[in-house]
Amino acid sequence: MKLPRLLMIDDEYARGKAEWRTLKSKLGLIEVGSQDAEQSSTSSILAEVVLCAGQRMIDGAVENDYELIRAAVSSGNAKSWALVLLDVTFLSGPLPTGEAPTGRAGDERFGEEVYRRLSSEYPNLPLVLLTTKEQQSLENSEAPYLAKANLNRREIQKKLIQCGLLDPEQTCALLQLPHVVVSPAALAAFKEANLHAPNKLSILILGETGVGKEVLAEYIHRVSDRSAEPYVAVNVASIPADQLEAELFGIEANAATGVAFRLGKFGEANKGTLFLDEIGDMSIEMQAAILRALENGVVSRIGRRGLLKFDVRFICATNKDLKSMVQRAEFREDLLMRINTITIEMPPLRSRREDIPYLVDMFLQKEMQAEGKIGVTLSAKARQLIERATFPGNVRQLEHLVARLVGAAGHNELINDRLVAAALEATARASVQDYNVKRRDEKVETKSSSTAWKCLAQELPEIMASVQIRLESAEDLMGVLPLLRDSYGRLLRQLAGAALSATFDPVKKKPNKQRAMRLLSGDDKLHGKGPDRIINSILNRKQEAVVTENDLIALLDEWRNHSGQKADD
């Protein structure tokens, strides 16, 4: 890997050679062209560095010279500099023997003048000011800066990640990431995570199912100051509600007949990191208990008198819109404020398609090792098909796809595009079925209007899966339109049923079609024959057809059967 190159513009005569060597070592820098650069391992250093004094000696006096600085910046073609560190103060004037220059008026602002001129001449140059001043006292108060007192390897790394001009490979190296993350969308998420990893603030990770939220949580722990301490992950949705308190807070031995001691996840994660996945599925009662733990730093173990202190860094994740859940009184606002001090969104795979080839190779090696197979490869057309697929189940679906392909392959087998097409259809269908089972088992369906989106979200992956075809010839289009129309029609009918369910009148024991169609259309003034027109359109009937109560019941029953609701809900 080619190391990022850094330009440091600093007065030459205010720092001796010994001090400069110490500073380079402290910052993880190697001077370009030095013997150290040839002998050092790239893993031990952050960047190569070129020193530019920006000064020349004239008649025994040190003079600041902008043209020297400009020439140094231009020598790297400007674009080659990953980062430029610019000192604010340049001491000039007579140079007493063995001492620094005496200093002249304006020296303390020379760097800021250079900053203005360079910024104007090279607008894309990644400039960072080095200063002993407070940021507010700088004329360029919005400029990126580093305080000299805090100058260290971590701060240089942070600036390189934040505002440096790096290629994906250099970014991955600085972030300590495997080379399967190359897309700008994914790198942005990991950059944000790296920035906040060292502190104790709670982090909320958002993203669709299967995007790798736990991977991001593990990364935050790995690059944090708590990396040597425990990392404990809990999927809240996978634990029955009546067991969650004991699972999280622990239970004393013999708290009930035959009960064994359990430390609890809070206790296991003490001094380390606790990751609560699917926190949006937690009951209101458990949300209150988690909030008390977060606010007070103590938990109450079942069967024990008194409280237990803990020191845990919290990372939570969800694929739900918690703000909307707060408005519907399904999630506590005070808890949301505690857990989303920092929010990071993990992008879906469709937004990071550049990562797919690298992920495929990683999963191929992983699955071959797990299956004890060698030489399993993909044809060029098979790879193209995978790289063009939609993957509604995100990275998880891609991993399942590769596992399915490797599992069915023999040693040294070349997997063709037909096998990939069949596996894509199967994994997409399986992801939808898994979603249905999960939702039914958790019994999360309610009468709120949000129920429509909880269950109908699965229809979109199903529709997408149905059209994951290769449009390489006209024959590939045969039969697609009826398939789409059928899927779209089912989606519309189920939306209508969901709306009727959400507006069911418990007194009259029947759905309110006017309120339901207002809900679907967003038109609060919908009246007269308007609701019937929408229903007939959904049922693909003539507008003059009479909408009967049986039509409404049929739509309602279709929705209830689809979502697992009972008729007396």
Secondary structure, 3 states (H helix, E strand, C coil): CCCCEEEEECCHHHCCHHHHHHHHHHHCEEECCCHHHHHCCHHHCCEEEEEECCEEEECCEEEECHHHHHHHHHHCCCCCEEEEEEECCCCCEECCCCCCCCCCCCHHHHHHHHHHHHHHHCCCCCEEEEECCCHHHCCCCCCCEEEHHHCCHHHHHHHHHHHCCCCHHHHHHHHCCCCCCCCHHHHHHHHHHHHHCCCCCCEEEECCCCCCHHHHHHHHHHCCCCCCCCEEEEEHHHCCHHHHHHHHHCECCCCCCCCCCECCHHHHCCCCEEEEECHHHCCHHHHHHHHHHHHHCEECCECCCCCEECCCEEEEEECCCHHHHHHCCCCCHHHHHHHCCEEEECCCHHHCHHHHHHHHHHHHHHHHHHHCCCCCEECHHHHHHHHHCCCCCHHHHHHHHHHHHHHHCCCCCEECHHHHHHHHHHHHHHHHHHHHHHHHHHCCCCCCCHHHHHHHCCHHHHHHHHCCCCCCCHHHHCCHHHHHHHHHHHHHHHHHHHHHHHCEECCCCEECHHHHHHHHHCCCCCCCCHHHHHHHHHCCCCCCCCCCHHHHHHHHHHHHHHHCCCCCC
